[in-house]
Amino acid sequence: MPAGDKVLDVPALESWLWDAACKIRGPLDAPKFKDYILPLIFLKRLSDVFEDELRHYAQEFGSEKEALKLIDRDHKLVRCYIPAEYRWPVVARRTAGLGEYLTDAVRAVARENPALAGVIDSVDFNASTAGQRIIDDGRLAALIQVLSQHRLGLDDVEPDILGRAYEYLIRKFAEGQGQSAGEFYTPREVAVLIARLLEPEPGMTLYDPCCGSGGLLIKSHLRLLETHGIRKNGRVTLPPEVAPLRLCGQEINAATFAMAKMNAAIHDMNAEIAIGDTMARPAFTHEDGRLRRFDLVAANPMWNQNFSADTYDNDPYGRFGFGKPPASTADWGWVQHMFASLSDRGRMAVVLDTGAVSRGSGNQGSNRERDIRKAFIERDLIEAVTLLPENLFYNTTAPGIVMVINRAKRRAGEIMLINASKLFSKGRPKNALTEEHVGEIAGVYHSWTAKDGLTAIISKDEAARNDYNLSPSRYVALNGKDEVLPLEEAMVLLREAEEERAAADRELEAVLKELGLGGLRNA
């Protein structure tokens, strides 16, 4: 297909990436495909965006020649400056000495754009092992020709095309490395929904503590452009009087951190991206060690992570005052970190496993998740919970929920529950929320409207009568169907039961030893 024929949709993207991987099969183990393909996609994306901006300036100044003169004189006129000898049309024509040339290209781009140092220039395309090139020039040339089939400019692909490409390469070739792309990649429409729920205002600060490739940050940035931007020469920008969002994100995975940095540069975002383990060493702190606080938080942490008890017991930031989560799932550990990072009137929207709002309710005795949830409800902090459709996410068919927490709720004592489980467009392999579905969910939330078959507005007292279960399907019935426990939630409940049993065994063994009756193993 000729470049620029249409916006690159998901099936076309995946077919394109498969073709690219096939060009370097043989010399490389499959998990290494992404290490060579992604930097070239980075370079092409940057070059195509540069061409877009050049075209816009040509319209403004009368000719491409004049626009190039101005850009070459002042590199700050463009988001990322690409030296003339390394722009993609030149790359695509090159056939000799490709390994050295491509290595020089990515390093030159990093020098011109310091924010991309360590992001685009981490691969040596000329590398050899046992005296032989890992990928010879012939295969590199074939790879470049495949990558030249599609434009990756601002209007050609979805904003987080880098995350989408990495997600596919991980899922297809690298799952054996012990990670799943779904740990960092949020489906586009879910990110749009979160931006629509939060509705960022000019000058606000927004934080994602597990930002992956930056999709939630991008969508919030684009939402502000949509609501407050002006269009000039085909480019939407904020007028001088409108302050941009100040975005902060932290990511533990080096490859996805690099993509978040790249995305921030491409979209000209006012963003600070840090690498590291947020739960152990949060990057955004004051000089005295206190957590920085933000107007908004948007996040999709990996569901049901298992953190050590030390994470909660010896926390120097005072994050876990609502209670220590069980070892089987850190969902409410993440929620408490985000809540501690909110300003006095801050709001947050977080994507979690469905069980985060229901596990432990109805059980006899204490349950850590239920008790933390109870504390949030009794302090009137949970504003809304939306149940999403099944099969939206990339590493699970489970539906997930979006929970909104607000330190300054609009309707004191009320919680909106939205059952959006039937609002989807059927797809293969994944379902999708349409723009209409996103608009409907955001609309009922902002208007605070009870709508049969979609929403219910309950009081704190009603939540208490239901033992603090906030599962929307409990309050909003669909066709009279009973709520079915997802497999992932059942597995978490099983791990929790095993954890509680082990704790009870330890307590009993201690008592028996004190009584001189020996341990359980000797009973």
C-alpha angles and dihedrals in degrees: 000000000000116000116271098016094128145344109287106250125197099265091047091047093052093046089049093050092047090054089049093051091049090060092064099036113126103037094054136055109240096250088059094058092090092053091066101030099049099055089053090048086050090052093047092047091051092046094049091048088049089053090050091054092045089054091050092050090047088058090050098045100034103249143036091236092057092044091052091052091054094045093047088051095047115026091185089076089080132050093238124009115220117197111240095245092056102046112122099253087058092044091052092055095049117103108156126069091004098158094058093037095053091046089052089047098056091042092051091051090051091051092051092046109037092187087068096053108126089013106076101014103059098104128076105211089190095056119135138193127201088001096304131103112255090219117016125217093257093061092042090053091050090048091051091051091053092048089050091064095085135041116231099195126138094273097036102067141020114279096254096047089138092058091045091052093048091048090056095046092049093046093046102040115006110045088110087071089077100255137095125216089228087073089078110013119087116196110255096242093050089053089049090050092053091050090050092049093049096039096195118221128214115287095013122142117233128189134194111186093193100031101164108185091349100258096143091047091050094049092050090049091049092047091058089049089050094051100035108017132106126217120232126167090348094307125108115217137161116259114245093258093057115082116219124235115271104225129197128182137171126200131181098202113082096211095050091042086058091053092050089053090048092049092049090053095045093050094044090236124172090235138151112199120189131188123223148075106306096196094050100032115012109202099209106074138129123250090263091057098255118136117260111243126222138200092231137020124195121179148153105196120189105275123247097001119177114231124179119257088245089069089067103027097054102033111148093194099064093236104141105058092128092064144288114282120229119266089245095068135017095193093116090041088061091045091053092049090052092046090051087053094056124102120237092275096027129139132206137191117198132179113224143163111279091244091066090079098041114026114117096016112129094019122126114250128001127337121184098219093044091048093051090047089049091053092052092048095046090051087052095237103129110086105172144357122200121195108214126211121267123264100026097118128076103231100037142029090218114118105230128200136243112222122196118205119189126186089200106036120199092220111037114217095013132107125192117216117195121193102200094158092120096044102097145104111239113241145164123271091355137023121232142207111235124219088256091055092049090048092050094051093045090044097057091044095052094041091044091225126167108219125182113248093011114050143022127188113210135180127239087251091056090050088052091051087055090051091253096300107155099179105140092215088064092061104028112054121206116202090329093287119155120240111263120210110236116232093241091054092047089053092052090049089051091051090048091051090050090049092050091047092051090050091049090049091053092050092048092048090052091051093048091050091051088053091050092243096121128238130303091263089062096043 
